[in-house]
Amino acid sequence: MNSIGNFAEYAVDAKSDDNWVIAKTDNHISNQRKYYILNKKYNPNEMTVEDIINTRIECFTDSSEFAKKCLSYGVLIKW
């Protein structure tokens, strides 16, 4: 968040299927791109929001590492 309360990171693209969400974000202050994988295979009634963030979401700054992890998980979603 910047000094006037605006979030610096914003979604550029996001896709999903029944099991996964992938997202691409940019940061207008640092000019950094990030890639996220969200595993949707969980029961939200059995987890707190903190648990979901800590155990179901992975973040990458390297697109190659993101692609490798998607492949290893069997995430077949394409941009």
N, CA, C and O atoms as a GROMACS GRO file, in nm:
protein
  316
    1MET      N    1   0.084  -0.117   0.000
    1MET     CA    2   0.000   0.000   0.000
    1MET      C    3   0.089   0.124   0.000
    1MET      O    4   0.190   0.128   0.070
    2ASN      N    5   0.053   0.223  -0.078
    2ASN     CA    6   0.134   0.344  -0.082
    2ASN      C    7   0.092   0.442   0.028
    2ASN      O    8   0.005   0.411   0.110
    3SER      N    9   0.153   0.558   0.030
    3SER     CA   10   0.132   0.654   0.138
    3SER      C   11  -0.009   0.713   0.143
    3SER      O   12  -0.050   0.766   0.246
    4ILE      N   13  -0.083   0.704   0.034
    4ILE     CA   14  -0.220   0.758   0.036
    4ILE      C   15  -0.325   0.647   0.041
    4ILE      O   16  -0.444   0.673   0.021
    5GLY      N   17  -0.282   0.525   0.069
    5GLY     CA   18  -0.375   0.416   0.091
    5GLY      C   19  -0.412   0.334  -0.032
    5GLY      O   20  -0.500   0.249  -0.023
    6ASN      N   21  -0.347   0.357  -0.143
    6ASN     CA   22  -0.373   0.276  -0.263
    6ASN      C   23  -0.282   0.155  -0.264
    6ASN      O   24  -0.165   0.163  -0.226
    7PHE      N   25  -0.336   0.043  -0.307
    7PHE     CA   26  -0.254  -0.077  -0.316
    7PHE      C   27  -0.162  -0.068  -0.437
    7PHE      O   28  -0.204  -0.026  -0.545
    8ALA      N   29  -0.039  -0.107  -0.418
    8ALA     CA   30   0.061  -0.100  -0.524
    8ALA      C   31   0.052  -0.220  -0.618
    8ALA      O   32   0.080  -0.208  -0.737
    9GLU      N   33   0.012  -0.335  -0.565
    9GLU     CA   34   0.005  -0.457  -0.645
    9GLU      C   35  -0.137  -0.475  -0.699
    9GLU      O   36  -0.235  -0.459  -0.626
   10TYR      N   37  -0.147  -0.507  -0.828
   10TYR     CA   38  -0.278  -0.525  -0.889
   10TYR      C   39  -0.275  -0.642  -0.987
   10TYR      O   40  -0.170  -0.673  -1.044
   11ALA      N   41  -0.389  -0.706  -1.005
   11ALA     CA   42  -0.400  -0.822  -1.094
   11ALA      C   43  -0.393  -0.779  -1.238
   11ALA      O   44  -0.462  -0.686  -1.281
   12VAL      N   45  -0.308  -0.847  -1.314
   12VAL     CA   46  -0.296  -0.826  -1.458
   12VAL      C   47  -0.379  -0.930  -1.532
   12VAL      O   48  -0.443  -0.900  -1.633
   13ASP      N   49  -0.377  -1.053  -1.481
   13ASP     CA   50  -0.450  -1.163  -1.543
   13ASP      C   51  -0.474  -1.270  -1.437
   13ASP      O   52  -0.395  -1.286  -1.344
   14ALA      N   53  -0.583  -1.341  -1.453
   14ALA     CA   54  -0.615  -1.453  -1.363
   14ALA      C   55  -0.699  -1.553  -1.440
   14ALA      O   56  -0.785  -1.516  -1.520
   15LYS      N   57  -0.673  -1.679  -1.416
   15LYS     CA   58  -0.747  -1.788  -1.480
   15LYS      C   59  -0.772  -1.894  -1.373
   15LYS      O   60  -0.702  -1.900  -1.272
   16SER      N   61  -0.873  -1.979  -1.398
   16SER     CA   62  -0.900  -2.086  -1.302
   16SER      C   63  -0.966  -2.205  -1.370
   16SER      O   64  -1.018  -2.196  -1.482
   17ASP      N   65  -0.961  -2.317  -1.299
   17ASP     CA   66  -1.038  -2.435  -1.336
   17ASP      C   67  -1.099  -2.487  -1.206
   17ASP      O   68  -1.107  -2.412  -1.108
   18ASP      N   69  -1.141  -2.611  -1.202
   18ASP     CA   70  -1.207  -2.663  -1.082
   18ASP      C   71  -1.113  -2.674  -0.962
   18ASP      O   72  -1.159  -2.668  -0.848
   19ASN      N   73  -0.983  -2.689  -0.985
   19ASN     CA   74  -0.889  -2.715  -0.877
   19ASN      C   75  -0.789  -2.603  -0.849
   19ASN      O   76  -0.732  -2.598  -0.740
   20TRP      N   77  -0.767  -2.514  -0.944
   20TRP     CA   78  -0.658  -2.417  -0.932
   20TRP      C   79  -0.701  -2.278  -0.977
   20TRP      O   80  -0.790  -2.262  -1.061
   21VAL      N   81  -0.636  -2.178  -0.921
   21VAL     CA   82  -0.641  -2.041  -0.971
   21VAL      C   83  -0.496  -1.999  -0.993
   21VAL      O   84  -0.411  -2.022  -0.907
   22ILE      N   85  -0.469  -1.939  -1.107
   22ILE     CA   86  -0.338  -1.878  -1.128
   22ILE      C   87  -0.361  -1.729  -1.152
   22ILE      O   88  -0.459  -1.689  -1.214
   23ALA      N   89  -0.269  -1.650  -1.103
   23ALA     CA   90  -0.282  -1.506  -1.119
   23ALA      C   91  -0.147  -1.444  -1.146
   23ALA      O   92  -0.043  -1.491  -1.099
   24LYS      N   93  -0.150  -1.337  -1.222
   24LYS     CA   94  -0.030  -1.260  -1.255
   24LYS      C   95  -0.056  -1.118  -1.206
   24LYS      O   96  -0.159  -1.059  -1.237
   25THR      N   97   0.038  -1.062  -1.129
   25THR     CA   98   0.020  -0.927  -1.077
   25THR      C   99   0.140  -0.840  -1.114
   25THR      O  100   0.249  -0.889  -1.140
   26ASP      N  101   0.116  -0.712  -1.116
   26ASP     CA  102   0.222  -0.613  -1.132
   26ASP      C  103   0.217  -0.518  -1.014
   26ASP      O  104   0.114  -0.503  -0.948
   27ASN      N  105   0.330  -0.454  -0.988
   27ASN     CA  106   0.339  -0.355  -0.882
   27ASN      C  107   0.380  -0.224  -0.948
   27ASN      O  108   0.488  -0.215  -1.007
   28HIS      N  109   0.295  -0.122  -0.939
   28HIS     CA  110   0.322   0.003  -1.010
   28HIS      C  111   0.428   0.088  -0.941
   28HIS      O  112   0.472   0.189  -0.997
   29ILE      N  113   0.471   0.051  -0.820
   29ILE     CA  114   0.577   0.124  -0.752
   29ILE      C  115   0.713   0.058  -0.777
   29ILE      O  116   0.809   0.125  -0.814
   30SER      N  117   0.720  -0.074  -0.757
   30SER     CA  118   0.848  -0.145  -0.773
   30SER      C  119   0.867  -0.201  -0.914
   30SER      O  120   0.976  -0.248  -0.947
   31ASN      N  121   0.762  -0.197  -0.997
   31ASN     CA  122   0.766  -0.255  -1.132
   31ASN      C  123   0.799  -0.404  -1.130
   31ASN      O  124   0.861  -0.456  -1.222
   32GLN      N  125   0.758  -0.472  -1.023
   32GLN     CA  126   0.783  -0.616  -1.010
   32GLN      C  127   0.658  -0.694  -1.047
   32GLN      O  128   0.547  -0.658  -1.008
   33ARG      N  129   0.677  -0.801  -1.121
   33ARG     CA  130   0.568  -0.892  -1.156
   33ARG      C  131   0.576  -1.012  -1.063
   33ARG      O  132   0.684  -1.060  -1.031
   34LYS      N  133   0.459  -1.060  -1.021
   34LYS     CA  134   0.450  -1.181  -0.939
   34LYS      C  135   0.348  -1.276  -1.000
   34LYS      O  136   0.257  -1.234  -1.071
   35TYR      N  137   0.366  -1.404  -0.971
   35TYR     CA  138   0.278  -1.509  -1.020
   35TYR      C  139   0.230  -1.589  -0.899
   35TYR      O  140   0.308  -1.620  -0.809
   36TYR      N  141   0.103  -1.622  -0.898
   36TYR     CA  142   0.044  -1.694  -0.785
   36TYR      C  143  -0.024  -1.821  -0.831
   36TYR      O  144  -0.083  -1.826  -0.939
   37ILE      N  145  -0.015  -1.924  -0.747
   37ILE     CA  146  -0.092  -2.047  -0.765
   37ILE      C  147  -0.175  -2.064  -0.638
   37ILE      O  148  -0.123  -2.062  -0.527
   38LEU      N  149  -0.305  -2.081  -0.656
   38LEU     CA  150  -0.396  -2.108  -0.545
   38LEU      C  151  -0.458  -2.245  -0.563
   38LEU      O  152  -0.525  -2.271  -0.663
   39ASN      N  153  -0.434  -2.333  -0.468
   39ASN     CA  154  -0.491  -2.466  -0.467
   39ASN      C  155  -0.632  -2.455  -0.408
   39ASN      O  156  -0.648  -2.420  -0.291
   40LYS      N  157  -0.734  -2.485  -0.489
   40LYS     CA  158  -0.873  -2.474  -0.444
   40LYS      C  159  -0.925  -2.602  -0.378
   40LYS      O  160  -1.042  -2.609  -0.340
   41LYS      N  161  -0.839  -2.702  -0.365
   41LYS     CA  162  -0.883  -2.830  -0.310
   41LYS      C  163  -0.876  -2.828  -0.157
   41LYS      O  164  -0.783  -2.884  -0.098
   42TYR      N  165  -0.973  -2.764  -0.095
   42TYR     CA  166  -0.981  -2.761   0.051
   42TYR      C  167  -1.125  -2.730   0.091
   42TYR      O  168  -1.204  -2.681   0.010
   43ASN      N  169  -1.156  -2.758   0.214
   43ASN     CA  170  -1.288  -2.727   0.268
   43ASN      C  171  -1.277  -2.596   0.345
   43ASN      O  172  -1.213  -2.593   0.450
   44PRO      N  173  -1.338  -2.488   0.296
   44PRO     CA  174  -1.323  -2.358   0.362
   44PRO      C  175  -1.381  -2.356   0.504
   44PRO      O  176  -1.344  -2.270   0.584
   45ASN      N  177  -1.469  -2.449   0.534
   45ASN     CA  178  -1.526  -2.455   0.669
   45ASN      C  179  -1.428  -2.514   0.771
   45ASN      O  180  -1.449  -2.503   0.891
   46GLU      N  181  -1.321  -2.576   0.721
   46GLU     CA  182  -1.224  -2.639   0.810
   46GLU      C  183  -1.094  -2.560   0.820
   46GLU      O  184  -1.000  -2.603   0.888
   47MET      N  185  -1.086  -2.444   0.755
   47MET     CA  186  -0.963  -2.366   0.755
   47MET      C  187  -0.994  -2.219   0.781
   47MET      O  188  -1.098  -2.168   0.740
   48THR      N  189  -0.902  -2.153   0.848
   48THR     CA  190  -0.913  -2.009   0.865
   48THR      C  191  -0.856  -1.941   0.740
   48THR      O  192  -0.786  -2.005   0.661
   49VAL      N  193  -0.885  -1.815   0.723
   49VAL     CA  194  -0.830  -1.740   0.610
   49VAL      C  195  -0.677  -1.743   0.618
   49VAL      O  196  -0.611  -1.758   0.515
   50GLU      N  197  -0.622  -1.728   0.736
   50GLU     CA  198  -0.477  -1.734   0.753
   50GLU      C  199  -0.420  -1.868   0.708
   50GLU      O  200  -0.317  -1.872   0.641
   51ASP      N  201  -0.488  -1.978   0.744
   51ASP     CA  202  -0.443  -2.112   0.702
   51ASP      C  203  -0.444  -2.124   0.550
   51ASP      O  204  -0.352  -2.180   0.491
   52ILE      N  205  -0.548  -2.072   0.488
   52ILE     CA  206  -0.558  -2.079   0.341
   52ILE      C  207  -0.443  -2.002   0.278
   52ILE      O  208  -0.378  -2.052   0.186
   53ILE      N  209  -0.418  -1.881   0.326
   53ILE     CA  210  -0.310  -1.799   0.271
   53ILE      C  211  -0.175  -1.867   0.291
   53ILE      O  212  -0.091  -1.867   0.200
   54ASN      N  213  -0.154  -1.925   0.408
   54ASN     CA  214  -0.024  -1.985   0.439
   54ASN      C  215   0.000  -2.121   0.376
   54ASN      O  216   0.114  -2.160   0.355
   55THR      N  217  -0.108  -2.195   0.345
   55THR     CA  218  -0.088  -2.332   0.296
   55THR      C  219  -0.139  -2.358   0.155
   55THR      O  220  -0.103  -2.459   0.096
   56ARG      N  221  -0.220  -2.270   0.101
   56ARG     CA  222  -0.281  -2.296  -0.030
   56ARG      C  223  -0.237  -2.200  -0.140
   56ARG      O  224  -0.270  -2.221  -0.257
   57ILE      N  225  -0.164  -2.096  -0.104
   57ILE     CA  226  -0.121  -1.998  -0.204
   57ILE      C  227   0.031  -1.995  -0.210
   57ILE      O  228   0.098  -1.985  -0.108
   58GLU      N  229   0.084  -2.004  -0.331
   58GLU     CA  230   0.228  -1.992  -0.352
   58GLU      C  231   0.254  -1.873  -0.444
   58GLU      O  232   0.179  -1.849  -0.539
   59CYS      N  233   0.361  -1.800  -0.415
   59CYS     CA  234   0.396  -1.681  -0.492
   59CYS      C  235   0.534  -1.697  -0.552
   59CYS      O  236   0.625  -1.750  -0.489
   60PHE      N  237   0.549  -1.650  -0.676
   60PHE     CA  238   0.676  -1.659  -0.747
   60PHE      C  239   0.706  -1.525  -0.813
   60PHE      O  240   0.615  -1.457  -0.860
   61THR      N  241   0.833  -1.488  -0.817
   61THR     CA  242   0.874  -1.370  -0.892
   61THR      C  243   0.940  -1.410  -1.024
   61THR      O  244   0.963  -1.326  -1.110
   62ASP      N  245   0.970  -1.537  -1.038
   62ASP     CA  246   1.036  -1.589  -1.158
   62ASP      C  247   0.933  -1.669  -1.239
   62ASP      O  248   0.878  -1.767  -1.189
   63SER      N  249   0.907  -1.628  -1.362
   63SER     CA  250   0.806  -1.695  -1.444
   63SER      C  251   0.843  -1.839  -1.476
   63SER      O  252   0.755  -1.923  -1.490
   64SER      N  253   0.971  -1.868  -1.488
   64SER     CA  254   1.015  -2.006  -1.515
   64SER      C  255   0.987  -2.097  -1.397
   64SER      O  256   0.941  -2.209  -1.414
   65GLU      N  257   1.015  -2.047  -1.277
   65GLU     CA  258   0.987  -2.126  -1.156
   65GLU      C  259   0.836  -2.148  -1.140
   65GLU      O  260   0.792  -2.256  -1.102
   66PHE      N  261   0.759  -2.045  -1.170
   66PHE     CA  262   0.613  -2.056  -1.166
   66PHE      C  263   0.566  -2.164  -1.264
   66PHE      O  264   0.485  -2.249  -1.228
   67ALA      N  265   0.616  -2.161  -1.387
   67ALA     CA  266   0.577  -2.258  -1.489
   67ALA      C  267   0.617  -2.400  -1.448
   67ALA      O  268   0.539  -2.493  -1.468
   68LYS      N  269   0.736  -2.417  -1.390
   68LYS     CA  270   0.781  -2.549  -1.343
   68LYS      C  271   0.689  -2.602  -1.234
   68LYS      O  272   0.653  -2.719  -1.234
   69LYS      N  273   0.651  -2.515  -1.140
   69LYS     CA  274   0.564  -2.557  -1.030
   69LYS      C  275   0.426  -2.593  -1.082
   69LYS      O  276   0.366  -2.691  -1.037
   70CYS      N  277   0.374  -2.515  -1.176
   70CYS     CA  278   0.246  -2.548  -1.237
   70CYS      C  279   0.251  -2.685  -1.303
   70CYS      O  280   0.159  -2.766  -1.287
   71LEU      N  281   0.357  -2.711  -1.374
   71LEU     CA  282   0.374  -2.840  -1.440
   71LEU      C  283   0.381  -2.952  -1.338
   71LEU      O  284   0.319  -3.057  -1.358
   72SER      N  285   0.456  -2.933  -1.231
   72SER     CA  286   0.471  -3.038  -1.130
   72SER      C  287   0.339  -3.066  -1.058
   72SER      O  288   0.316  -3.179  -1.015
   73TYR      N  289   0.251  -2.966  -1.045
   73TYR     CA  290   0.121  -2.984  -0.982
   73TYR      C  291   0.016  -3.033  -1.080
   73TYR      O  292  -0.093  -3.073  -1.039
   74GLY      N  293   0.046  -3.031  -1.208
   74GLY     CA  294  -0.052  -3.069  -1.309
   74GLY      C  295  -0.151  -2.958  -1.339
   74GLY      O  296  -0.263  -2.985  -1.383
   75VAL      N  297  -0.111  -2.834  -1.316
   75VAL     CA  298  -0.197  -2.719  -1.349
   75VAL      C  299  -0.185  -2.696  -1.499
   75VAL      O  300  -0.078  -2.658  -1.548
   76LEU      N  301  -0.292  -2.718  -1.570
   76LEU     CA  302  -0.289  -2.711  -1.716
   76LEU      C  303  -0.351  -2.583  -1.770
   76LEU      O  304  -0.380  -2.575  -1.889
   77ILE      N  305  -0.371  -2.484  -1.685
   77ILE     CA  306  -0.432  -2.358  -1.727
   77ILE      C  307  -0.329  -2.277  -1.803
   77ILE      O  308  -0.213  -2.268  -1.763
   78LYS      N  309  -0.372  -2.218  -1.913
   78LYS     CA  310  -0.283  -2.134  -1.993
   78LYS      C  311  -0.333  -1.990  -1.990
   78LYS      O  312  -0.453  -1.966  -1.974
   79TRP      N  313  -0.242  -1.895  -2.003
   79TRP     CA  314  -0.280  -1.753  -2.004
   79TRP      C  315  -0.355  -1.722  -2.128
   79TRP      O  316  -0.396  -1.608  -2.149
   0.00000   0.00000   0.00000
